[in-house]
């Protein structure tokens, strides 16, 4: 699925971001996995240094994982 650039920029979405989809009534809601982890309390805040946003840390980790996967597959991200 492709979102318009203005929406991606506003939401700070990046290639490789992972979404979770759920149904609410008659709507489909897409949520970034990092946000779902924060909401559920599944991410351990104690491993993130003070002053660092956890969501940015999670997104950076995901981008790095994506880059490694692309390298392993012989593609440039």
LINBEL-V327637 format. One record per residue. N is the residue number from 1. PHI is phi in degrees with one decimal (* if undefined). Layout:
n->(N;N)
phi->(PHI;PHI)
//
This chain:
n->(1;2;3;4;5;6;7;8;9;10;11;12;13;14;15;16;17;18;19;20;21;22;23;24;25;26;27;28;29;30;31;32;33;34;35;36;37;38;39;40;41;42;43;44;45;46;47;48;49;50;51;52;53;54;55;56;57;58;59;60;61;62;63;64;65;66;67;68;69;70;71;72;73;74;75;76;77)
phi->(*;-112.0;-103.0;-58.1;-55.2;-61.9;-70.3;-59.7;-66.5;-60.8;-89.9;55.1;-94.4;-131.0;-56.8;96.0;-60.7;-106.0;-116.0;-113.8;-108.5;-143.7;-102.4;-126.1;65.4;-108.1;-117.0;-100.9;-112.5;-103.2;-130.8;-59.2;-58.2;-61.5;-68.2;-64.1;-63.3;-62.4;-61.3;-81.8;78.3;-82.0;-101.2;-82.9;-62.4;-65.6;-88.9;-103.8;-62.1;-56.8;88.1;-103.2;-74.7;-61.4;-64.5;-68.3;-62.7;-63.2;-65.0;-63.1;-62.4;-66.8;-63.2;-65.2;-61.4;-61.7;-60.6;-62.5;-62.3;-64.0;-63.0;-62.6;-88.0;79.3;-117.2;-92.0;-65.9)
//
